């Protein structure tokens, strides 16, 4: 090539892109994807596959007999109803807590913000013992409710309280970053046009935070439905009344009924998976509506 001949800009940019790809710090897609599939297989897919294989190793009549057992049905109903109730309540009050932490400044804000993460750090068994002591009939709060014939500990209400405790951070920490990124100019413009606070929240703020709110709800529900440590003490573990599905699974394991335990686990897995698919679909629809708007 002659000394005075110049290299076309397209060749320069193409060579720069190639050199940039070669000097990439992260591994290529093939290697990264291989590590991802291997890791997920070892941590998630293989254990779930073991549950399916162990459960389907029995006859269909035995499987159906285990699933339709009144004690099993009652425990699944208790787990689902309390988890759903706790997740719905956390979705409402978690939004309020996140709103206060983002939009207002007040003394002790950092302390309250750190207090939200306490259920993440506190062992669930310790939380269960503490909640049982507080909400028992002779406890600080339990004695107050007992005056009005409201039984908190050793009842479905007590289970819901424990699930509220462990599920709140999921909603708050999911909504909080979205609220921080919302532009206040749009709200001010809506107010200048005469929109009320409720109209501004319903038409502008809520559609923007709805996908994250559904995500927080799904995380809180998924966490609650498999919770054991904080619930086992406050529930009372009464069969057909306050016995949760995770406790019944452990009971069957202690009785060396591994097939029965995995059968209950498979049913809970299917129910949770279907509900999470529905929630993710609603989240996707909400995101599409927000983008189109």
ABEGO torsion letter per residue (X at the ends): XBAABBBBAAAAAAAAAAAAAAABABBBAAAAAAAAAAAAAAAAAAAAAAAAAAAAABBAAAAAAAAABAAAAAAAAAAAAAAAAAAAAAAAAAAAAAAAAAABBBBGAAAAAAAAAAAAABBAAAAAAAAAAAABAABAAAAAAAAAGBBABGBAAAAAAAAAAAAAAAAAAAAAAAAAABBAAAAAAAAAAGBBAAAAAAAAAAAAAAAAAAAAAAAAAAAAAABAAAAAAAAGGBBGAABBAAAAAAAAAAAGBAAAAAAAAAAAAAAAAAAAAAAAAAAAAAAAAAAAX
